[in-house]
Every structure is written in C-alpha cells, then in structure tokens.
Amino acid sequence: LDYYTLLSVQPSASSADIKAAYHHALLSLHPDRNQTASRLSYQLDAPRASVDIGRIKDAYRTLSDPDLRESYDAALRFQKGEGVAGKPRPAQVVSLEEFMEGGSEGWTHACRCGGVYRIGEVEMDRGQHLVGCGSCSEVIWVGYEVIESDDEESIT
C-alpha cells in the first residue's frame, strides 16, 4: 500500500488533511477508544489489510515534510511508469524499518534475486532514496527520515 492509501487521503491532500488522517489512524489504534483495535495494527476500510503502526508513522513523516513528499511522489510516478526515460524506476517502496542494521555497513535488505540492497548514513544524509541491488539492476525507493536533535542525529 502506498502512503496515501494507508492514510486514506488523495495525493493532492493538504498538510492539514494528512495530519487529520494520521490522527484518525492513531486514534483508531488506541485501546481506550476502540476495544477491538490492536495496538500494533490498523484496519483499513478499503483493502482490509492489517498495517504496522510504524508504517503509519512513516507515512505521516514522509507526507508531512515537503521535501520527503516530493521525493516520495517522484518514486510513485516511477512506480506507475510515469518516470523520465533513462532514469531508474524503483520496483517498490521499502521502509528503512524493513532493513537489517549492519553496523558500519549501514542497512541491508534482501533482493528477490538473492542479492542485497545496501544504504548507509552518508547516502541518507545526502537525501538519497533510490537504492540499487548489488547483484542485479533492480532499484527500490527507501523510506526514512533524518531526525536531528540537540544531542545527536538519528535516522528512522
């Protein structure tokens, strides 16, 4: 599911609409609001898919930040075949949470060919989201956000 579907908003939705949809999703998870809601999943009305709360947070972070949203929208256009010829077209959008942390090598994610996608902090600091497999020509769009605090910088 793409982030717009996940939050039940249109790609043209305003920041306020996205924020309201995010809050609605979180409230529907809260056990005091809905006794049947799971703390870890959010039931979508349309496709009836169970979604991890981390994906809901990723969706909000990405769609509420103008730069991340622009990159994400570009990746979606490529995914739908609307990309610019000659540029890599991501096969899918993958959250950094689905990657395995590999210490000094950054994060890795298995490709369907048996190879590995690899992204490090340097690439993320540059705002790189398109990552190619080390063994084939497959490219994915990695969803993450760099969070800067007074103490240190962390990537989620």
N, CA, C and O of each residue as an XYZ file, in Angstrom:
624
protein
N       0.827     -1.188      0.000
C       0.000      0.000      0.000
C       0.868      1.246      0.000
O       1.844      1.332      0.745
N       0.514      2.205     -0.831
C       1.267      3.454     -0.793
C       0.795      4.284      0.400
O      -0.255      4.009      0.981
N       1.574      5.294      0.756
C       1.298      6.091      1.949
C      -0.034      6.838      1.872
O      -0.693      7.035      2.893
N      -0.432      7.254      0.672
C      -1.708      7.959      0.531
C      -2.875      7.017      0.836
O      -3.818      7.395      1.532
N      -2.808      5.802      0.319
C      -3.843      4.810      0.590
C      -3.849      4.442      2.065
O      -4.909      4.286      2.672
N      -2.665      4.307      2.632
C      -2.527      3.949      4.041
C      -3.235      4.947      4.954
O      -3.879      4.560      5.930
N      -3.110      6.237      4.628
C      -3.755      7.275      5.438
C      -5.139      7.669      4.903
O      -5.800      8.540      5.468
N      -5.566      7.030      3.826
C      -6.872      7.310      3.207
C      -7.008      8.774      2.791
O      -8.021      9.418      3.067
N      -5.975      9.290      2.123
C      -6.009     10.653      1.586
C      -5.625     10.619      0.111
O      -5.011      9.662     -0.361
N      -5.990     11.661     -0.600
C      -5.633     11.804     -2.008
C      -4.222     12.384     -2.121
O      -3.771     13.061     -1.197
N      -3.512     12.138     -3.225
C      -2.186     12.737     -3.411
C      -2.210     14.265     -3.389
O      -1.180     14.894     -3.144
N      -3.356     14.858     -3.638
C      -3.472     16.318     -3.606
C      -3.845     16.844     -2.217
O      -4.085     18.041     -2.058
N      -3.895     15.971     -1.220
C      -4.319     16.360      0.133
C      -3.394     17.418      0.728
O      -2.185     17.417      0.499
N      -3.996     18.314      1.493
C      -3.223     19.363      2.167
C      -2.528     18.780      3.392
O      -2.826     17.664      3.818
N      -1.602     19.547      3.948
C      -0.911     19.125      5.170
C      -1.904     18.901      6.304
O      -1.758     17.966      7.091
N      -2.906     19.756      6.382
C      -3.924     19.619      7.431
C      -4.724     18.325      7.257
O      -5.034     17.650      8.239
N      -5.059     17.979      6.007
C      -5.791     16.735      5.742
C      -4.952     15.517      6.115
O      -5.465     14.548      6.675
N      -3.666     15.574      5.803
C      -2.765     14.466      6.122
C      -2.634     14.309      7.634
O      -2.657     13.196      8.158
N      -2.498     15.425      8.318
C      -2.381     15.382      9.781
C      -3.659     14.814     10.405
O      -3.591     14.001     11.326
N      -4.807     15.236      9.912
C      -6.088     14.737     10.434
C      -6.227     13.232     10.184
O      -6.684     12.496     11.058
N      -5.834     12.781      9.000
C      -5.911     11.353      8.682
C      -4.958     10.544      9.560
O      -5.295      9.444      9.998
N      -3.779     11.086      9.815
C      -2.799     10.435     10.693
C      -3.365     10.302     12.106
O      -3.271      9.238     12.719
N      -3.944     11.366     12.614
C      -4.533     11.329     13.958
C      -5.689     10.329     14.017
O      -5.845      9.613     15.006
N      -6.494     10.282     12.961
C      -7.597      9.317     12.896
C      -7.050      7.890     12.961
O      -7.589      7.046     13.677
N      -5.989      7.627     12.216
C      -5.388      6.290     12.220
C      -4.866      5.932     13.609
O      -5.075      4.817     14.085
N      -4.191      6.876     14.254
C      -3.661      6.615     15.594
C      -4.782      6.419     16.613
O      -4.706      5.530     17.460
N      -5.819      7.247     16.531
C      -6.944      7.105     17.460
C      -7.644      5.762     17.292
O      -8.102      5.169     18.269
N      -7.725      5.290     16.072
C      -8.393      4.009     15.849
C      -7.592      2.855     16.449
O      -8.133      1.770     16.660
N      -6.316      3.082     16.723
C      -5.473      2.065     17.354
C      -5.530      2.108     18.872
O      -5.197      1.127     19.536
N      -5.944      3.223     19.415
C      -5.878      3.405     20.866
C      -6.860      2.467     21.564
O      -8.045      2.465     21.228
N      -6.398      1.675     22.524
C      -7.271      0.695     23.175
C      -8.428      1.321     23.960
O      -9.473      0.686     24.105
N      -8.271      2.540     24.466
C      -9.364      3.194     25.183
C     -10.463      3.669     24.238
O     -11.616      3.803     24.647
N     -10.117      3.921     22.989
C     -11.083      4.413     22.004
C     -11.813      3.269     21.312
O     -12.985      3.389     20.954
N     -11.115      2.176     21.132
C     -11.670      1.061     20.380
C     -11.199     -0.232     21.025
O     -10.043     -0.620     20.858
N     -12.057     -0.888     21.742
C     -11.683     -2.091     22.481
C     -11.229     -3.227     21.572
O     -10.492     -4.106     22.018
N     -11.646     -3.233     20.321
C     -11.254     -4.310     19.421
C     -10.006     -3.982     18.626
O      -9.494     -4.835     17.902
N      -9.506     -2.757     18.748
C      -8.323     -2.363     17.973
C      -7.078     -2.991     18.565
O      -6.935     -3.100     19.783
N      -6.212     -3.386     17.717
C      -4.921     -3.915     18.143
C      -3.960     -2.761     18.326
O      -4.034     -1.769     17.600
N      -3.077     -2.877     19.269
C      -2.076     -1.829     19.466
C      -1.080     -1.790     18.315
O      -0.429     -0.767     18.102
N      -0.951     -2.873     17.578
C       0.081     -2.953     16.553
C      -0.440     -2.849     15.133
O       0.356     -2.726     14.202
N      -1.738     -2.893     14.935
C      -2.225     -2.849     13.561
C      -3.414     -1.920     13.422
O      -4.126     -1.631     14.383
N      -3.603     -1.464     12.205
C      -4.660     -0.510     11.867
C      -5.429     -1.115     10.707
O      -4.847     -1.382      9.656
N      -6.714     -1.335     10.875
C      -7.522     -1.938      9.818
C      -7.995     -0.862      8.851
O      -8.727      0.052      9.232
N      -7.582     -0.975      7.623
C      -8.030     -0.041      6.594
C      -9.427     -0.426      6.137
O      -9.764     -1.608      6.080
N     -10.236      0.570      5.812
C     -11.601      0.308      5.384
C     -11.644     -0.394      4.026
O     -12.358     -1.382      3.856
N     -10.883      0.118      3.065
C     -10.986     -0.395      1.708
C     -10.379     -1.787      1.536
O     -11.127     -2.747      1.353
N      -9.057     -1.934      1.587
C      -8.480     -3.237      1.294
C      -8.509     -4.218      2.461
O      -8.166     -5.385      2.272
N      -8.902     -3.796      3.649
C      -8.957     -4.647      4.824
C      -7.608     -5.300      5.123
O      -7.538     -6.485      5.447
N      -6.558     -4.524      5.012
C      -5.216     -5.023      5.297
C      -4.784     -4.556      6.673
O      -5.114     -3.450      7.101
N      -4.055     -5.395      7.347
C      -3.524     -5.031      8.653
C      -2.176     -4.355      8.430
O      -1.311     -4.897      7.742
N      -2.001     -3.168      9.014
C      -0.807     -2.380      8.758
C      -0.093     -2.066     10.062
O      -0.728     -1.724     11.060
N       1.204     -2.181     10.052
C       2.040     -1.881     11.206
C       1.966     -0.389     11.519
O       1.975      0.440     10.609
N       1.892     -0.047     12.804
C       1.823      1.358     13.214
C       3.066      2.120     12.754
O       3.002      3.326     12.514
N       4.191      1.424     12.633
C       5.414      2.057     12.128
C       5.232      2.584     10.715
O       5.759      3.642     10.372
N       4.481      1.847      9.887
C       4.218      2.320      8.518
C       3.333      3.553      8.531
O       3.497      4.445      7.698
N       2.399      3.612      9.469
C       1.539      4.796      9.580
C       2.390      6.003      9.956
O       2.207      7.089      9.405
N       3.312      5.819     10.883
C       4.206      6.912     11.283
C       5.108      7.317     10.123
O       5.318      8.507      9.886
N       5.648      6.326      9.394
C       6.474      6.634      8.217
C       5.678      7.437      7.195
O       6.176      8.405      6.621
N       4.436      7.019      6.979
C       3.585      7.717      6.009
C       3.402      9.171      6.414
O       3.529     10.071      5.583
N       3.106      9.404      7.682
C       2.903     10.781      8.142
C       4.187     11.593      8.030
O       4.167     12.720      7.536
N       5.307     11.027      8.485
C       6.589     11.755      8.412
C       6.917     12.131      6.970
O       7.333     13.255      6.691
N       6.728     11.192      6.071
C       7.064     11.426      4.666
C       6.125     12.439      4.024
O       6.581     13.368      3.357
N       4.834     12.275      4.216
C       3.865     13.143      3.539
C       3.740     14.518      4.173
O       3.255     15.448      3.528
N       4.166     14.667      5.423
C       4.066     15.983      6.072
C       5.300     16.844      5.837
O       5.270     18.046      6.101
N       6.380     16.253      5.349
C       7.603     17.002      5.042
C       7.623     17.277      3.533
O       7.658     16.329      2.748
N       7.603     18.543      3.106
C       7.518     18.854      1.668
C       8.623     18.211      0.825
O       8.349     17.742     -0.279
N       9.856     18.178      1.317
C      10.950     17.587      0.542
C      10.802     16.073      0.424
O      10.964     15.509     -0.658
N      10.494     15.416      1.546
C      10.305     13.965      1.517
C       9.097     13.592      0.663
O       9.118     12.592     -0.055
N       8.049     14.401      0.749
C       6.845     14.123     -0.032
C       7.130     14.247     -1.527
O       6.647     13.447     -2.328
N       7.910     15.244     -1.889
C       8.264     15.419     -3.303
C       9.049     14.211     -3.816
O       8.779     13.710     -4.907
N      10.014     13.747     -3.031
C      10.791     12.559     -3.409
C       9.900     11.329     -3.491
O      10.009     10.530     -4.421
N       9.024     11.185     -2.516
C       8.119     10.039     -2.481
C       7.181     10.064     -3.689
O       6.964      9.035     -4.329
N       6.626     11.234     -4.000
C       5.739     11.357     -5.155
C       6.467     11.007     -6.448
O       5.900     10.369     -7.335
N       7.726     11.428     -6.547
C       8.521     11.092     -7.733
C       8.703      9.582     -7.834
O       8.605      9.013     -8.921
N       8.968      8.936     -6.705
C       9.126      7.480     -6.700
C       7.824      6.791     -7.105
O       7.848      5.795     -7.828
N       6.700      7.313     -6.646
C       5.405      6.735     -7.037
C       5.160      6.888     -8.534
O       4.642      5.978     -9.181
N       5.536      8.049     -9.083
C       5.370      8.252    -10.532
C       6.212      7.236    -11.304
O       5.756      6.681    -12.303
N       7.442      6.995    -10.838
C       8.289      5.992    -11.486
C       7.648      4.620    -11.378
O       7.642      3.852    -12.340
N       7.109      4.314    -10.209
C       6.483      3.019     -9.974
C       5.306      2.806    -10.921
O       5.056      1.683    -11.358
N       4.597      3.858    -11.232
C       3.437      3.774    -12.117
C       3.829      3.917    -13.585
O       2.962      3.955    -14.459
N       5.126      3.997    -13.859
C       5.584      4.112    -15.230
C       5.533      5.512    -15.783
O       5.601      5.701    -16.998
N       5.416      6.502    -14.915
C       5.338      7.889    -15.359
C       6.673      8.602    -15.210
O       6.730      9.828    -15.316
N       7.736      7.866    -14.967
C       9.047      8.462    -14.740
C       9.696      8.934    -16.020
O       9.172      8.722    -17.114
N      10.817      9.562    -15.879
C      11.576     10.070    -17.013
C      12.391      8.926    -17.608
O      13.023      8.165    -16.874
N      12.378      8.802    -18.931
C      13.128      7.740    -19.587
C      14.611      7.853    -19.261
O      15.160      8.953    -19.198
N      15.249      6.715    -19.056
C      16.678      6.702    -18.774
C      17.015      6.766    -17.295
O      18.158      6.510    -16.916
N      16.061      7.097    -16.461
C      16.306      7.144    -15.018
C      15.799      5.845    -14.399
O      14.876      5.226    -14.928
N      16.405      5.425    -13.270
C      15.958      4.173    -12.655
C      14.521      4.259    -12.163
O      14.088      5.278    -11.625
N      13.805      3.180    -12.357
C      12.418      3.089    -11.908
C      12.371      2.121    -10.737
O      12.641      0.933    -10.915
N      12.030      2.605     -9.531
C      12.023      1.701     -8.384
C      10.960      0.617     -8.517
O       9.831      0.877     -8.933
N      11.347     -0.607     -8.155
C      10.424     -1.732     -8.220
C       9.399     -1.666     -7.103
O       8.269     -2.130     -7.257
N       9.797     -1.089     -5.982
C       8.889     -0.984     -4.839
C       9.385      0.069     -3.865
O      10.520      0.535     -3.962
N       8.530      0.437     -2.933
C       8.876      1.365     -1.860
C       9.048      0.524     -0.601
O       8.153     -0.233     -0.224
N      10.216      0.663      0.054
C      10.526     -0.143      1.234
C      10.912      0.784      2.377
O      11.767      1.654      2.215
N      10.285      0.599      3.527
C      10.615      1.387      4.717
C      11.961      0.933      5.267
O      12.292     -0.252      5.209
N      12.736      1.869      5.799
C      14.017      1.532      6.417
C      13.821      0.541      7.563
O      14.728     -0.226      7.885
N      12.639      0.556      8.177
C      12.348     -0.383      9.263
C      12.385     -1.836      8.797
O      12.559     -2.740      9.614
N      12.224     -2.071      7.493
C      12.268     -3.427      6.950
C      13.698     -3.873      6.648
O      13.924     -5.038      6.322
N      14.658     -2.964      6.753
C      16.058     -3.283      6.517
C      16.684     -3.865      7.780
O      16.198     -3.632      8.886
N      17.771     -4.627      7.604
C      18.555     -5.149      8.728
C      19.700     -4.176      8.973
O      20.388     -3.767      8.037
N      19.900     -3.807     10.232
C      21.004     -2.906     10.551
C      22.295     -3.708     10.480
O      22.413     -4.773     11.087
N      23.265     -3.184      9.729
C      24.513     -3.902      9.508
C      25.733     -3.219     10.081
O      26.830     -3.387      9.550
N      25.581     -2.459     11.138
C      26.720     -1.799     11.782
C      27.343     -0.752     10.893
O      26.657      0.147     10.406
N      28.657     -0.862     10.676
C      29.380      0.142      9.890
C      28.990      0.120      8.413
O      29.222      1.093      7.695
N      28.403     -0.976      7.962
C      27.996     -1.079      6.563
C      26.634     -0.450      6.302
O      26.183     -0.421      5.157
N      25.977      0.049      7.328
C      24.669      0.667      7.158
C      23.556     -0.344      7.294
O      23.578     -1.180      8.197
N      22.577     -0.275      6.401
C      21.407     -1.138      6.459
C      21.325     -1.951      5.177
O      21.709     -1.475      4.109
N      20.827     -3.179      5.284
C      20.701     -4.055      4.121
C      19.294     -4.640      4.047
O      18.605     -4.806      5.054
N      18.898     -4.945      2.813
C      17.588     -5.555      2.563
C      17.765     -6.548      1.415
O      18.412     -6.236      0.415
N      17.194     -7.736      1.559
C      17.343     -8.775      0.538
C      16.553     -8.433     -0.723
O      15.416     -7.965     -0.661
N      17.179     -8.677     -1.848
C      16.528     -8.511     -3.151
C      15.955     -9.867     -3.563
O      16.402    -10.906     -3.077
N      14.979     -9.857     -4.447
C      14.376    -11.116     -4.892
C      15.345    -11.975     -5.701
O      15.119    -13.174     -5.861
N      16.429    -11.371     -6.217
C      17.419    -12.131     -6.978
C      18.402    -12.858     -6.066
O      19.198    -13.672     -6.535
N      18.352    -12.570     -4.776
C      19.306    -13.158     -3.837
C      20.398    -12.179     -3.448
O      21.177    -12.441     -2.532
N      20.456    -11.054     -4.141
C      21.430    -10.007     -3.822
C      20.949     -9.158     -2.654
O      20.006     -9.517     -1.949
N      21.619     -8.019     -2.464
C      21.322     -7.171     -1.310
C      21.283     -5.705     -1.726
O      22.126     -5.234     -2.489
N      20.277     -4.991     -1.201
C      20.247     -3.535     -1.287
C      20.994     -3.033     -0.064
O      20.813     -3.564      1.032
N      21.832     -2.016     -0.238
C      22.617     -1.501      0.882
C      22.545      0.026      0.876
O      22.757      0.665     -0.154
N      22.240      0.602      2.051
C      22.223      2.057      2.187
C      22.902      2.421      3.501
O      22.666      1.798      4.536
N      23.746      3.440      3.435
C      24.475      3.889      4.617
C      24.056      5.286      5.036
O      23.274      5.950      4.356
N      24.590      5.719      6.166
C      24.242      7.043      6.686
C      24.664      8.155      5.734
O      23.981      9.175      5.637
N      25.779      7.974      5.031
C      26.255      9.005      4.102
C      25.213      9.243      3.014
O      24.891     10.387      2.692
N      24.687      8.154      2.447
C      23.666      8.286      1.403
C      22.398      8.941      1.957
O      21.777      9.775      1.296
N      22.026      8.553      3.172
C      20.814      9.124      3.764
C      21.004     10.595      4.111
O      20.073     11.388      3.974
N      22.200     10.966      4.558
C      22.479     12.376      4.839
C      22.358     13.222      3.576
O      21.995     14.397      3.643
N      22.664     12.620      2.414
C      22.546     13.326      1.136
C      21.112     13.319      0.612
O      20.818     13.944     -0.407
N      20.221     12.614      1.306
C      18.829     12.558      0.870
C      18.570     11.541     -0.221
O      17.561     11.626     -0.920
N      19.464     10.580     -0.377
C      19.303      9.549     -1.399
C      18.254      8.538     -0.950
O      18.334      8.000      0.154
N      17.273      8.284     -1.808
C      16.232      7.304     -1.502
C      16.243      6.139     -2.481
O      15.808      5.041     -2.134
N      16.733      6.356     -3.701
C      16.794      5.281     -4.682
C      18.050      4.457     -4.438
O      19.158      4.993     -4.407
N      17.869      3.141     -4.265
C      18.985      2.248     -3.961
C      18.913      1.052     -4.899
O      17.863      0.427     -5.047
N      20.038      0.743     -5.528
C      20.108     -0.388     -6.437
C      20.633     -1.637     -5.760
O      21.397     -1.563     -4.798
N      20.217     -2.785     -6.271
C      20.704     -4.067     -5.773
C      22.160     -4.231     -6.203
O      22.548     -3.792     -7.285
N      22.954     -4.859     -5.357
C      24.358     -5.095     -5.672
C      24.568     -6.205     -6.685
O      25.677     -6.363     -7.196
N      23.516     -6.990     -6.995
C      23.669     -8.138     -7.884
C      22.868     -8.057     -9.178
O      23.175     -8.767    -10.136
N      21.851     -7.205     -9.223
C      21.040     -7.096    -10.438
C      20.707     -5.623    -10.693
O      21.251     -4.740    -10.029
N      19.835     -5.363    -11.633
C      19.502     -3.977    -11.982
C      18.283     -3.442    -11.231
O      17.839     -2.326    -11.503
N      17.742     -4.206    -10.303
C      16.560     -3.789     -9.539
C      16.875     -2.575     -8.668
O      17.947     -2.495     -8.068
N      15.930     -1.624     -8.602
C      16.079     -0.409     -7.797
C      14.846     -0.273     -6.909
O      13.727     -0.523     -7.356
N      15.049      0.124     -5.646
C      13.936      0.379     -4.731
C      14.035      1.800     -4.199
O      15.099      2.416     -4.243
N      12.926      2.311     -3.699
C      12.884      3.613     -3.023
C      12.808      3.317     -1.541
O      11.885      2.639     -1.089
N      13.776      3.820     -0.772
C      13.843      3.566      0.666
C      13.224      4.741      1.418
O      13.645      5.886      1.255
N      12.222      4.445      2.242
C      11.555      5.467      3.042
C      12.202      5.607      4.406
O      12.270      4.642      5.167
N      12.678      6.803      4.720
C      13.283      7.098      6.021
C      13.238      8.594      6.236
O      12.927      9.357      5.322
N      13.549      9.005      7.449
C      13.639     10.428      7.774
C      14.825     10.636      8.695
O      15.013      9.880      9.648
N      15.626     11.653      8.422
C      16.740     12.011      9.292
C      16.200     12.968     10.342
O      15.658     14.024     10.016
N      16.353     12.588     11.605
C      15.866     13.413     12.713
C      17.067     13.980     13.442
O      17.923     13.234     13.919
N      17.130     15.295     13.527
C      18.235     15.943     14.220
C      17.754     16.438     15.571
O      16.718     17.096     15.675
N      18.521     16.112     16.610
C      18.210     16.591     17.952
C      19.426     17.314     18.500
O      20.478     17.342     17.861
N      19.284     17.901     19.686
C      20.400     18.620     20.295
C      21.555     17.686     20.621
O      22.718     18.069     20.502
N      21.238     16.453     21.035
C      22.271     15.511     21.450
C      22.971     14.860     20.267
O      24.200     14.824     20.208
N      22.198     14.353     19.341
C      22.778     13.642     18.213
C      21.786     13.574     17.073
O      20.631     13.979     17.208
N      22.250     13.056     15.944
C      21.412     12.886     14.771
C      21.063     11.416     14.666
O      21.942     10.563     14.799
N      19.802     11.101     14.432
C      19.417      9.708     14.278
C      18.582      9.558     13.022
O      17.978     10.515     12.538
N      18.558      8.340     12.504
C      17.834      8.053     11.273
C      16.751      7.047     11.598
O      17.000      6.020     12.230
N      15.523      7.365     11.147
C      14.406      6.446     11.379
C      13.719      6.130     10.080
O      12.750      5.371     10.063
